[in-house]
Amino acid sequence: MSMPSNNMWWGSLLLLAAAAAAAAEPASTLTGPSRPVTVALREDRGHAVDLPDTDPRVQRRATGWAPEQIAVALSAAPTSAWVSWITGEFQMGGTVKPLDPGTVASVVRYGLAADSLVRQATGDALVYSQLYPFEGLQNYTSGIIHHVRLQGLEPATKYYYQCGDPALPGAMSAVHAFRTMPAVGPRSYPGRIAVVGDLGLTYNTTSTVDHRYMEALTSGTPMMVVEGNHEIEEQIGNKTFAAYRSRFAFPSTESGSFSPFYYSFDAGGIHFLMLGAYADYGRSGEQYRWLEKDLAKVDRSVTPWLVAGWHAPWYTTYKAHYREVECMRVAMEELLYSHGLDIAFTGHVHAYERSNRVFNYTLDPCGAVHISVGDGGNREKMATTHADEPGHCPDPRPKPNAFIGGFCASNFTSGPAAGRFCWDRQPDYSAYRESSFGHGILEVKNETHALWRWHRNQDHYGSAGDEIYIVREPHRCLHKHNSSSTGV
């Protein structure tokens, strides 16, 4: 399975901890901010080396027009879903000739039983090319990428399907199956939601995926992604994000954003926001205006949980990418806070970190919990140095970057780090940080309680490196948020 290196992965998924640890109840945000914890660096940080082309896990197995890289994505509501796949072989070299997308039809047959695929949907196909004017880089053109939207589905229902072109020999897939999300409402939630950032094609990425799924079965587990810096892939004519725009299906039209960089969707009692850290996020821009409208439509009595994901973290204490997207935080944090954002998931920094509830660098019982899971196994290896360590505070001078909207970070004006660019100890808002490859699983239990677990790749399945109950307090916070947003 080929995937870009910076994706967040959401989906419904599917013991050998010490007896004392197994019996202990996870901590809870209800008890207030926890004391900052830094786990000492482990010697074995994993094998962040690309798999060779000869490894069977990255070799092409399909022949002819047989579908491959089959994936399911959610639409804005549980009554719809996307099925995507690729047919035909990619090309690399100095001269490449794109395939004709009209060569193969985009058809999905589906139904409630594997032997009764009585419904049919059709969709669109495309190819994309990466053309580089730089010496030493090879041009690339993809296989034919298909996206088909299935509509009129029942929530919380298992559907069987096969995709391809029934008019061509050997051009239909085997039968696969997926389950739609629960009905939108305050008492129904996905069983588990896996969150992974900064995947690659390394040994550690395969460990991350195997640790969660036993194998990469994207054909049966809905996957939602958001762009990162490695998807920029600038090419001839200043064209960017070509692979990202083409390879994945997004509920952009359904959620009213009409952009692959930011969109929203519902899964049971959760409203998800996927935001673009590499798209214009200024308050006068289209993303911000869309976000205002989207948040205004959220009914917290129907979807109590508000969860967001974007790539570059606002609250990281690692030297790598420290305060890199401060402009995005300055532009958007107050809006999200005023609507009671519960959890924010990010990646980019190749390590794990969880914050206490925080707003504007200040501990706040009604602020969001920020969780950075950029530890999926990218080949750039692990982030190990913290900005608060002596001699490791980054240079605060602006660093030009056309894709992150400038540089807004400056010395803190208040609090323990007043007058400095970095803290001289682990900040109070940083609850837990560890340099290790891994992944996380969110289990929303009800309208107020969600269990978050982060797992190291090297640990046993029953062992969590970090776990906490994230508890909403709507009686305490939503009134505060509503008052702040209306100026009361």
Protein Blocks (a to p, Z undefined) as FASTA:
>chain_A
ZZdfbdcddddefjacdfklmmpccddfklopaddddddddfbgojaddcdfklmklccf
bgcjbcehiacdddfbfkbccddddedjddedjbdcdddfklpccdddddfbfklcfbcc
dddddddddddfbehiacdddddddddddehiaehiacdddedjfkbghiaccddddddd
ddedfkbccfbdcddehiafdfklmmmmmmmnopacfklmccdddddfklnopaehhiah
klmmmmpccfklmnonopakbccddehjaccddddfkbcfbfkbmklmmmmmmmmmpcfk
lmmpacdddfbdfbdcbfghpaklmmmmmmmmmmmmmnopabdcdehiacdddddddeeh
iacfkbccddddfknopaklpafbdfkbghiaccfbdcddfknopafbdcdfedjkgoia
bdcbdcfklmbdcddddddddddfblmbccdddddfkbcfklcfbdcdddddfklmmmmm
mmmmnoZZ
